[in-house]
Amino acid sequence: MLTKDGIDTTQAYFNKATQSMLTKKHFIKAAEYVAKIPEGKLKRELSKCLASVFSADNPNFDHWRFFIACGLIKKPNKKRNKK
């Protein structure tokens, strides 16, 4: 235990180092791996679980974009009818 002025600097460093370590790159890589899993309950449950963890870590996490990248839902068609 390292202390400086009565403060445990090891614990302070650990707390700082473990805050919000997940990035968009992690979300993309996780979605790529999940997309390779055949359709079924495992794929759905794993996607939901990962989305829950990611959204807890990052409030800007987009569930729908993640589910689309995982292959759970189809990307919405944004074609407009011209009149």
Helices and strands as residue ranges (DSSP letters): E 3-4, E 7-8, H 9-17, H 24-35, H 41-57, H 63-70
